[in-house]
Amino acid sequence: MEKKQAKSIVQDFFASLFSFIILAFILFNAYTIYDVWKASQNLYEIPEQEYIRLIIYGSSSSPDGNTISAAFSIVDTNGNEIAKIERSWAGNYLAVDFAETGFDQKSFLFPYGIYGKERIMQTKSSRYKKTTLEKFYDDNSQCLLLGFGSTYEDRKNLYKISRFVNKKIPVLTFGRVSTYTLDLSECKINRYYSIQRTSSGKLLVVEL
């Protein structure tokens, strides 16, 4: 009889613990979404913006496979370079992923990752081969994509949105985050290009 009571107590304890964890997770998700929404209320949507400048150096072959080298510069809203990534990626072509979220008809777009691909029509990358970009513009609880003229509070608010969009917070996004892939296979060697978003919300690769 005592064994059954002890077993029942243990079962009740774990059931209560599980319920507490589920409730805490739901509350944490709700608070995070609210915090991101509140941050978006304090920001204005930039109608047109340049995000990245790039130059593709070329490709090479080896027994280990093909690689393509390039340099990418992340720029802020004033057009100043805030970080530069110069390296080679496995594959024959390059692509850039962007992640976007929106609140109350405001859209916030962020460079998400760079990766190489073997074929032009390839749509997926290995998560281990993708160069994630968030670490290059989020620093000290600020999103540096906002350039000179922005306030600390603005950069802090955009940082909260960036962490949510880039999935740096373990929460459900509830379908509020969309990912777009920009193919760079038509970019010519040793020419400079700019990745920009137009006032209509379209991402373009423009030769400089």
Solvent accessible surface area in square Angstrom, and as a share of the most:
residue,aa,sasa,rsa
1,M,172,0.77
2,E,142,0.64
3,K,175,0.74
4,K,150,0.63
5,Q,99,0.44
6,A,54,0.42
7,K,130,0.55
8,S,51,0.33
9,I,119,0.60
10,V,77,0.44
11,Q,103,0.46
12,D,88,0.45
13,F,120,0.50
14,F,119,0.50
15,A,60,0.46
16,S,71,0.46
17,L,72,0.36
18,F,132,0.55
19,S,69,0.44
20,F,133,0.55
21,I,93,0.47
22,I,75,0.38
23,L,98,0.49
24,A,42,0.33
25,F,81,0.34
26,I,98,0.50
27,L,107,0.53
28,F,90,0.38
29,N,4,0.02
30,A,59,0.46
31,Y,136,0.52
32,T,9,0.05
33,I,34,0.17
34,Y,113,0.43
35,D,34,0.17
36,V,3,0.02
37,W,96,0.34
38,K,102,0.43
39,A,2,0.02
40,S,0,0.00
41,Q,71,0.32
42,N,91,0.46
43,L,10,0.05
44,Y,139,0.53
45,E,67,0.30
46,I,36,0.18
47,P,88,0.56
48,E,107,0.48
49,Q,24,0.10
50,E,36,0.16
51,Y,2,0.01
52,I,0,0.00
53,R,63,0.23
54,L,2,0.01
55,I,17,0.09
56,I,5,0.02
57,Y,83,0.32
58,G,16,0.15
59,S,78,0.50
60,S,67,0.43
61,S,94,0.60
62,S,60,0.39
63,P,148,0.93
64,D,147,0.76
65,G,33,0.32
66,N,50,0.26
67,T,47,0.27
68,I,11,0.05
69,S,30,0.19
70,A,0,0.00
71,A,3,0.03
72,F,0,0.00
73,S,7,0.04
74,I,1,0.00
75,V,0,0.00
76,D,10,0.05
77,T,50,0.29
78,N,81,0.42
79,G,24,0.23
80,N,81,0.42
81,E,97,0.44
82,I,53,0.27
83,A,20,0.16
84,K,121,0.51
85,I,12,0.06
86,E,106,0.47
87,R,107,0.39
88,S,52,0.34
89,W,2,0.01
90,A,51,0.40
91,G,0,0.00
92,N,49,0.25
93,Y,66,0.25
94,L,1,0.00
95,A,0,0.00
96,V,0,0.00
97,D,10,0.05
98,F,0,0.00
99,A,1,0.00
100,E,35,0.16
101,T,3,0.02
102,G,31,0.30
103,F,4,0.02
104,D,90,0.46
105,Q,183,0.81
106,K,49,0.21
107,S,26,0.17
108,F,12,0.05
109,L,12,0.06
110,F,1,0.01
111,P,0,0.00
112,Y,50,0.19
113,G,0,0.00
114,I,0,0.00
115,Y,3,0.01
116,G,12,0.12
117,K,8,0.03
118,E,81,0.36
119,R,151,0.55
120,I,88,0.45
121,M,161,0.72
122,Q,40,0.18
123,T,108,0.63
124,K,165,0.70
125,S,34,0.22
126,S,48,0.31
127,R,191,0.70
128,Y,184,0.70
129,K,126,0.54
130,K,39,0.17
131,T,14,0.08
132,T,58,0.34
133,L,0,0.00
134,E,11,0.05
135,K,127,0.54
136,F,62,0.26
137,Y,0,0.00
138,D,15,0.08
139,D,86,0.45
140,N,117,0.60
141,S,52,0.34
142,Q,26,0.11
143,C,0,0.00
144,L,61,0.30
145,L,3,0.02
146,L,19,0.09
147,G,9,0.09
148,F,185,0.77
149,G,69,0.66
150,S,23,0.15
151,T,75,0.43
152,Y,103,0.39
153,E,98,0.44
154,D,28,0.15
155,R,53,0.19
156,K,69,0.29
157,N,15,0.08
158,L,15,0.08
159,Y,44,0.17
160,K,60,0.25
161,I,0,0.00
162,S,0,0.00
163,R,69,0.25
164,F,2,0.01
165,V,0,0.00
166,N,8,0.04
167,K,124,0.52
168,K,88,0.37
169,I,42,0.21
170,P,108,0.68
171,V,21,0.12
172,L,94,0.47
173,T,31,0.18
174,F,132,0.55
175,G,74,0.71
176,R,103,0.38
177,V,26,0.15
178,S,49,0.32
179,T,79,0.46
180,Y,101,0.38
181,T,69,0.40
182,L,27,0.14
183,D,58,0.30
184,L,3,0.02
185,S,26,0.17
186,E,158,0.71
187,C,17,0.10
188,K,113,0.48
189,I,86,0.44
190,N,96,0.49
191,R,107,0.39
192,Y,127,0.48
193,Y,16,0.06
194,S,0,0.00
195,I,0,0.00
196,Q,56,0.25
197,R,13,0.05
198,T,38,0.22
199,S,79,0.51
200,S,99,0.64
201,G,46,0.44
202,K,126,0.54
203,L,27,0.14
204,L,66,0.33
205,V,49,0.28
206,V,57,0.32
207,E,84,0.38
208,L,119,0.59
